[in-house]
């Protein structure tokens, strides 16, 4: 595998700072001519963001980017693409590694870089498997730990970590003596489609016969992490994989004390009973996500996103079944395809599809609780007109 033309850009992020730094150091060592661009948002309280560019030998350049609208993350967006363009135009850089600051999410930065006309060839989240459960269970605000990217940043440690983990197609997994089989199984079940690459001290290159051309008498094979960094990345496909209507959610699993329950039904939720059960459902698993259908709001697709004992419920637009035929042409093909795979003759794509992943998951109890929140046979038989007269229990939560 040769380095693509132009300036390949790989984004490396993650709240596990030691693992992230190890992954970046590995890339610098493995890819001659690579440099790392990093914006340190910890200095934002002083009014600036510190930018550094370094290679394997040390810092090559340092500067400051002023805050934009008192938002450190906005300053990063404004400064990132011009700096990458400068590296590209100057020449000599084989790979630009964008090391994100702790709480910066890779999705936003991948989209910024791509919109700027540069090529993102990989997105990697670095993970310490021993820290996965503690971080998923941490409902503290980022601001409490000095990790907020703006004064208005209301994210928590848990939900930020979950999005960092689930967006990246590659996980750089640090060697961790504290990690056990349960920790590694939890990581595998949370993101089963991810390619996991070990970033231990002595992980060998994969002997696949493809070499990286470098300006030396020898040719060095690409390491597994370098291969992942240059494998290619599709921003649109990555965004679709996170959209609740067509997300690539985990499948059923049960191993090493960790379970994933996939719960799908074709009957709507009773809004009042579901609302009353939200706390128990949210706390039932370390991580849960998916889409759901409320009887009193039959046209609205709702997103379920829970981690750290906190739940985010939001409307993500209409179910396709509620749209007129003329509007379907405006719907992305990936969503139409996802709906067609599980289309119901009466309800269309309306459904409940929730996934719960956790060590020690009480699968039977969780299923009973979920079933109790659905319409009863009598309520279901009353029909859609009667459903819309049910108590609108979610209106306050949704700020309707």
N, C-alpha and C positions, 0 to 999 in steps of 0.2 A: 504494500500500500504506500503510495507516494503522497506527499503533502499536496493538497489541492492548490490550484493557482490563486493568485491574489493573496489576501491575508486571512487565513483561517482563524476563527475566533471560537474559543471554548469557554463556556461559563461554568465556574466552579463555585458552589455555594453551600450553605448549611450552617445551622446554629452550633453544631459541634466543631468549635473553632480549631481544636488540636487536630482533628481528623481532616478538616479542610486544608489546613496549612501543610499537613503531610502529603495530601493529594497534589497540591500545587508544587511542592518541592519535588515530588516524583516526576511530574511533567517537565519541570525545568531540567532535571537530570536526564530524562529520557529523550527529549526532543532538542537537539542542538539548534541554536538560533531562536529559542523561545524566550518570551519576556512575559512578565506578570504586571498587569495594571490593577491597582487596588485603590479604592476610595475609602478612607477611614472616616466613618460617620460619627465616631465617638467624640470628635472635636466640634461637632455642630453647635454645642452650647456656647462656644466661643465665637460663633458666627461664620465659621468656615468649615470646609471639608478638605482634608489633606489627601492629595493624590500622590502616589508613588509608582514608579516604574522600575522594575528590577529584573535582572537575569540571574543565572546560577551563581554569578560572582558577587552580587550585591546590588545596591541601589544605583540606578543609572540616572534617574531624574526625580525630582520632587517639586510639588507646587501646591497651590491652594485654589479651590474653586469656591466662590462666594455662594452663600445660601440663596435659594430662589424661593420667594414667598415664605421664608422661615421654614423651609422644608429641605432637609438634608438629602432625602431621596430624589427630590426634584433637581437639586444641584448635580447629583450623580448623572441623572438622565441628560441634562444639558451639556455636561462635560465629557461624557463617555465616548460618544460617537466622534467628536472632533479629535480626541486623543488617539482613537483607533485609526482614524483617517491619516493622522500625522505619521503614525507608525507604518502604515501601509505605503504612504507616499515617500517616506524616507528610505524605505527598502532595508533589506538585511534581516528582517524579522520573519522567521518561519512559522511561528505560531504565537498568537496573542491569547494569553490566559487572563480572563477577567475574573479575579478573585473577589466575590461579593462580600460585603461586610455582613456580620452575623445575621441580622434579621431581614436583609434584603431578599426578596423572593425572585427566583430565576425566571419565572414566566414574564414578568414585566420587563426585565432587562433583555431577555432574548428577543422580545418583540421590538424593543427600542433599537437594538443593534441591527435587526433585520430591516426595520423601516428606514434605517439610515443607509441602506444599500450595501451593507457588509454581510459576510457569509458566516453564520453560526454553524459550526460543524459538530458541535457536541454540547450537551448540558449535563453536568455531573453534580450530584449532591453527595457530600462526604458525610459518612455516618460512623459513629461508634456504637456498635450493637448493644453494649451494656447501658447506653443512655437513651435508647428508644422509648422504653416504657416510662422512665422518669420524665422525659420531655413531653410525651403524649399526655401524661397525667398532670402536667403543670398548667394550671389555669390562671397563673399570675399574668397581669398585664406586662407587656414588654417594657413599658415606661418604668415599672417598679424595679426592673433590673438594669436600667440605663440602656435599653436596647431599642427604644422607639426611634423610628426614622423621621418623625415629625411631631410637633407639639400636639397634633390632632390624632396621632396614631393610637387606635384603640384595640389593636390586635393583642392576642395572648400568645404566650410561649407555645402552647399546645397547638393552636390552629395554624400558627406560622410554620412550625416544624412539620406539621402534617402536609401542608401545601408544598413546602420545599421537597419533602420526601417523594410525594406522589407525582409531581410534575416531571422530574428528571427520568429519562430512560436508562440512565446509568447511575449506579450507586457505588461510590468508592468506599469500601468497607475497611475501617482501620482494624489492625490487630488489637484485640482487647482481652487480656487475661481474665478480666472480671466478667466477661460475657459467657453465658451458658447456652445450652441447647434451646431453652425457652426464648431467650433473647433473640437468637438467630432465626428461630421459627416465626416469631412475631414480625420481624423485619421481612421475612420472605412472604408471609401472608398479607401484610399490608400493601406490598407492591410486588405481586408475583410475576409481572411481566418485565421487571427491571433486570438489566444485566448487572450482576454484582462483580466487582473487581477488587481483589485484595490489594491493599496498599501497605503490606508488611515490608520490612526492610529488604527482604531478599526474594521478592516475587519475580520469577523469570519471565523473559519475553516469550510470546507464543511462537513456536517454530513453524510458521505457515509459509515460509519461503518468500514473503513479500518484504522488501527492504525499503527503508527510508534513505533517499539519496542525500548525503551531507557533503560539504566541501572539505573532505579529508580523504586520505588514501584508502580508508576502510569504509565499509557500509554497515550501519548498525540496524539490527531488526527493531521494529517497533514493539514496545512493551504492550501488555494488554490494556493498560490505562491510556497510553498514547493512541492505540488503535481506536479505543472508545471515543477519545477526544476528537478524532478525525473522521469518524464513521459517517457523519452527516446528520442533519437535524431538520425536521419539518415543523415550523412554528404553527402553521394552521392545523396540522394533524395533532400536535400536542395540545392545542387549545380545545379541539373537539374531544379529545380523550378526557378532558376535565369537565366538560359541560354535562350537567346532570341528565340531560335527555339522551345522551349517547356515550356516557362515560364508560371507560374500561374498568369496571369495578372488580374486586377480587371474587373468586369462586369459592364454593364450599370447601372447607378444609378442617382437619382436626388432627393435630400431631404435637407431641412434646408439651402437652398442657395448654396449647393455644388453639382456639377454635375461631372459625369464620362461619357465621350463619348468614345465608342469603335467603331473604324472606320476600316472596313475590305473591301478590294476590290481585284479583280483578274486581274487587268490591271496594267502594270508597270508604274512607274513614268517617266515623261520626265525629264532627269537629269538637264537641264538648268532651266526649270521653277521651279522645286523643290528647286534647289540651291538658286534661287532668292527669294523664299518664306521662307527660313529657319529662318530668324530673327523673322518674324511675327508668324510663327508656334511655335517657341521656347518660345516666350513671351505670347502665348495665354493661357497657363495653368501653374499652380504652379508646376505640375509634369506631364511629358509625357514619355512614353517608348514603346518599341515594336520592330518589325522587318519590313523591307521593301525591295522593289525590284526595281532596276534601269534598265531601258530598255537597256542601253548601256553595262550593266554588268549582263547579265541574269543568270550567274551561281553563283553569290555571294550573300550570305545572309548578309544584313546589319542590325546592331543594332542601334536603336534610344534610346538615354538616355539623358533626359533634366531635369534640375532643376536649380533654382536660376538665370534664364535668360541665362544660358549657355547650349550648346548642345554638346554632344559627339556622333559622328558617327564613327563606325568602322566596318570593315569586320570581320565576325565570321566564315568564311569558306564557303563551298559550300552548296547550296540547295541540298536536297537528290535527287531531280529529275535530277540533273546534274551528278550524280555519276554512274559509271558502276555497274551492278548488283553484281559483285564480291566484291565490296567495302562495300556493305550494311551490311555484317557480322561484320564489324568493327565499325558500328554505334551503340551507346548505345540503348538498347531496348526502353527506355522511349522516345527517340527522334523518333524512327521509329513509335511508337504507336501514338505520337502526330501528325506526318505527315499523318498517315493513317486516322485519324479522319476527316481530311479536305482535302483529296486528290482530285485534279482536273484532269479530264481525259486528258487535254491538257498541263496544266502548272505544274502538280504535286503539290508539297508543296509551290511553289512560290506564294507569296501573299503580300498584304499590311495588316498589323495588328498593328495599333497604338492606344494607350489608353491615353486619356488626362483627368486629374483630377484637379479641381480647384473650389474655390468659384467664383460665378459670371461668369461662363464659357459661352461664346457666341457660343453656339453649332451650330446654323445655319451658322454664319459667318465662323466658323472653318471648317465646312463640305464643304462650297462653296470653300474656299481656297484650301483645300486638293483635291477636285475634279478637280480644275483648273490645278493642277500639274500633273494629269494623262495624258497619251497619248490620243489625240483626236481619233475619229472614223477613220479618214483618216490615221493618224499616226499608229494606231494599225493595220489597214488592210494592211499596207505596209510590215509588217512581220519582224521577228527577224533580218534578214540580214540588213534591212534598219535601224532598231533600233540601231544597233551597230555603225552606221555612225553618230549618233547624237553627239552633243558636249559633251566631257567628262568633264563636269563641276565640278565633285567631285574629280578629280585627285589631285588637290592641297590640298584639305581638307584631303584627305586620304593619302597624301604623297606617291602617286603611282610613 
